[in-house]
Structures are given as structure tokens and as C-alpha cells.
């Protein structure tokens, strides 16, 4: 089992920045992938950014050039730096870890609200 705790969400004006953190209960070094998802009342949960084993990164088109995913293995933490935020970025952001094909974990989420 891996427990995940997200933090760093909040209310920010359009154009502003936030940095989300996801702290894991144990090392993420051996995980297949670590990702950030988001969900709003109007949309299904969607992938925002991901780091796969080997440090290969993926970004959804709607955040490319604005968001950066990174990790600190010493702190068992994954970050999501979000810049140039837009009202459409509003939602609950979830940390997701894939340990194997059948072992996948979610955090409880952190709310991000971007005002226009």
C-alpha cells in the first residue's frame, strides 16, 4: 500500500501560479508512473501530467508550456508547478501512483480555484 497526501491547492487569480505537492508513504523510485489528474464538476477526471519510470514525462495539451511535473526521491514527493493559470484549470487535483498493473493508488485531492 502507498498513502498519498496532496497539498498546495488554493484560490488564485488568472495568470497566477501554484505548486502542488504529493507526499508518498514510501519511496516512489520503483513505481511505474506517478501522475497528476484533475476533475471538475463539468468534466470527467483527466490526466494532466505524468512521470514514467526512466523519467519520461507526458503533459496534456491543455497544460503544455505552463505546468511542470517533477519529483524529489529523497522526500518521496512529486510536485506540479502550475504557471499562467486559467479559470479552466479549476478543479480538484489528484496524485496517482501506478505500482503495477493491479496496484494503483490515489490521493484525496486538493482543490485549485482560479478566478477570472
C-alpha positions as a LaTeX table, in Angstrom:
\begin{tabular}{lrrr}
\hline
Residue & $x$ (\AA) & $y$ (\AA) & $z$ (\AA) \\
\hline
Unk1 & 0.00 & 0.00 & 0.00 \\
Unk2 & 1.01 & 3.58 & $-0.66$ \\
Unk3 & $-0.67$ & 6.51 & 1.04 \\
Unk4 & $-0.61$ & 9.80 & $-0.85$ \\
Unk5 & $-1.24$ & 13.23 & 0.61 \\
Unk6 & $-1.62$ & 16.23 & $-1.67$ \\
Unk7 & $-1.28$ & 19.85 & $-0.64$ \\
Unk8 & $-0.70$ & 23.27 & $-2.14$ \\
Unk9 & $-4.09$ & 23.97 & $-3.64$ \\
Unk10 & $-5.94$ & 27.21 & $-3.10$ \\
Unk11 & $-7.53$ & 30.25 & $-4.67$ \\
Unk12 & $-5.50$ & 32.22 & $-7.19$ \\
Unk13 & $-6.22$ & 34.84 & $-9.81$ \\
Unk14 & $-5.92$ & 34.06 & $-13.50$ \\
Unk15 & $-2.30$ & 34.34 & $-14.57$ \\
Unk16 & $-1.03$ & 33.33 & $-11.16$ \\
Unk17 & 0.91 & 30.27 & $-10.02$ \\
Unk18 & 0.56 & 27.42 & $-7.57$ \\
Unk19 & 2.80 & 24.49 & $-6.68$ \\
Unk20 & 1.14 & 21.26 & $-5.66$ \\
Unk21 & 2.91 & 18.59 & $-3.62$ \\
Unk22 & 2.16 & 14.90 & $-3.25$ \\
Unk23 & 3.92 & 13.13 & $-0.40$ \\
Unk24 & 4.00 & 9.34 & $-0.53$ \\
Unk25 & 4.27 & 6.99 & 2.45 \\
Unk26 & 7.17 & 5.17 & 0.83 \\
Unk27 & 9.63 & 5.50 & $-1.99$ \\
Unk28 & 8.31 & 6.27 & $-5.46$ \\
Unk29 & 11.56 & 5.28 & $-7.12$ \\
Unk30 & 10.35 & 1.85 & $-8.22$ \\
Unk31 & 6.89 & 2.92 & $-9.34$ \\
Unk32 & 5.88 & 2.51 & $-12.97$ \\
Unk33 & 4.45 & 6.01 & $-13.12$ \\
Unk34 & 3.43 & 8.95 & $-11.00$ \\
Unk35 & 0.86 & 11.38 & $-12.30$ \\
Unk36 & $-1.41$ & 14.29 & $-11.57$ \\
Unk37 & $-5.07$ & 14.18 & $-12.63$ \\
Unk38 & $-7.79$ & 16.74 & $-12.22$ \\
Unk39 & $-11.55$ & 16.71 & $-12.08$ \\
Unk40 & $-14.17$ & 19.42 & $-12.24$ \\
Unk41 & $-17.96$ & 19.13 & $-11.93$ \\
Unk42 & $-18.30$ & 19.59 & $-15.69$ \\
Unk43 & $-15.67$ & 17.06 & $-16.75$ \\
Unk44 & $-14.51$ & 13.55 & $-16.08$ \\
Unk45 & $-11.20$ & 13.03 & $-14.34$ \\
Unk46 & $-8.43$ & 13.79 & $-16.81$ \\
Unk47 & $-4.69$ & 13.25 & $-16.92$ \\
Unk48 & $-2.68$ & 16.43 & $-16.51$ \\
Unk49 & 0.94 & 15.28 & $-16.33$ \\
Unk50 & 2.88 & 12.11 & $-15.71$ \\
Unk51 & 6.41 & 10.90 & $-15.00$ \\
Unk52 & 7.07 & 7.32 & $-16.04$ \\
Unk53 & 9.90 & 5.12 & $-14.85$ \\
Unk54 & 13.00 & 6.38 & $-16.60$ \\
Unk55 & 11.88 & 9.98 & $-16.12$ \\
Unk56 & 9.87 & 10.16 & $-19.34$ \\
Unk57 & 7.29 & 12.90 & $-18.94$ \\
Unk58 & 3.91 & 13.47 & $-20.53$ \\
Unk59 & 1.77 & 16.59 & $-20.50$ \\
Unk60 & $-1.78$ & 17.07 & $-21.64$ \\
Unk61 & $-2.01$ & 19.57 & $-24.49$ \\
Unk62 & $-4.01$ & 21.98 & $-22.35$ \\
Unk63 & $-1.11$ & 22.42 & $-19.87$ \\
Unk64 & 1.94 & 22.17 & $-22.11$ \\
Unk65 & 4.28 & 25.08 & $-21.56$ \\
Unk66 & 2.51 & 26.10 & $-18.35$ \\
Unk67 & 2.78 & 23.13 & $-15.94$ \\
Unk68 & 5.84 & 21.14 & $-14.88$ \\
Unk69 & 5.88 & 17.82 & $-13.07$ \\
Unk70 & 8.93 & 16.91 & $-11.03$ \\
Unk71 & 9.98 & 14.66 & $-8.19$ \\
Unk72 & 12.25 & 14.56 & $-5.18$ \\
Unk73 & 13.10 & 10.95 & $-4.42$ \\
Unk74 & 14.73 & 11.85 & $-1.11$ \\
Unk75 & 11.43 & 13.28 & 0.10 \\
Unk76 & 9.13 & 10.73 & $-1.60$ \\
Unk77 & 7.41 & 13.73 & $-3.13$ \\
Unk78 & 6.07 & 14.67 & $-6.54$ \\
Unk79 & 5.34 & 18.26 & $-7.47$ \\
Unk80 & 3.21 & 20.03 & $-10.02$ \\
Unk81 & 4.29 & 23.58 & $-10.73$ \\
Unk82 & 1.42 & 25.42 & $-12.34$ \\
Unk83 & 2.01 & 28.77 & $-14.02$ \\
Unk84 & $-0.18$ & 31.07 & $-16.09$ \\
Unk85 & $-3.26$ & 29.56 & $-14.52$ \\
Unk86 & $-6.62$ & 29.93 & $-16.24$ \\
Unk87 & $-10.17$ & 29.65 & $-14.87$ \\
Unk88 & $-10.49$ & 26.40 & $-16.86$ \\
Unk89 & $-7.75$ & 24.93 & $-14.65$ \\
Unk90 & $-10.15$ & 24.99 & $-11.71$ \\
Unk91 & $-10.78$ & 21.59 & $-10.21$ \\
Unk92 & $-9.67$ & 19.01 & $-7.70$ \\
Unk93 & $-6.16$ & 17.79 & $-8.42$ \\
Unk94 & $-5.29$ & 14.21 & $-7.55$ \\
Unk95 & $-1.98$ & 12.44 & $-7.25$ \\
Unk96 & $-1.93$ & 8.96 & $-8.80$ \\
Unk97 & 0.72 & 6.28 & $-8.49$ \\
Unk98 & 0.98 & 3.10 & $-10.53$ \\
Unk99 & 2.98 & 0.40 & $-8.80$ \\
Unk100 & 1.91 & $-2.44$ & $-11.06$ \\
Unk101 & $-0.92$ & $-3.41$ & $-13.39$ \\
Unk102 & $-3.18$ & $-4.11$ & $-10.42$ \\
Unk103 & $-1.72$ & $-1.84$ & $-7.76$ \\
Unk104 & $-2.71$ & 1.76 & $-8.28$ \\
Unk105 & $-3.23$ & 4.45 & $-5.67$ \\
Unk106 & $-4.96$ & 7.80 & $-5.42$ \\
Unk107 & $-4.61$ & 10.69 & $-3.02$ \\
Unk108 & $-7.59$ & 12.52 & $-1.56$ \\
Unk109 & $-7.15$ & 15.53 & $-3.83$ \\
Unk110 & $-6.50$ & 19.22 & $-3.37$ \\
Unk111 & $-8.80$ & 21.98 & $-4.62$ \\
Unk112 & $-7.49$ & 24.55 & $-7.09$ \\
Unk113 & $-9.70$ & 27.52 & $-7.88$ \\
Unk114 & $-8.69$ & 30.11 & $-10.47$ \\
Unk115 & $-10.70$ & 33.31 & $-10.53$ \\
Unk116 & $-11.07$ & 35.45 & $-13.63$ \\
\hline
\end{tabular}
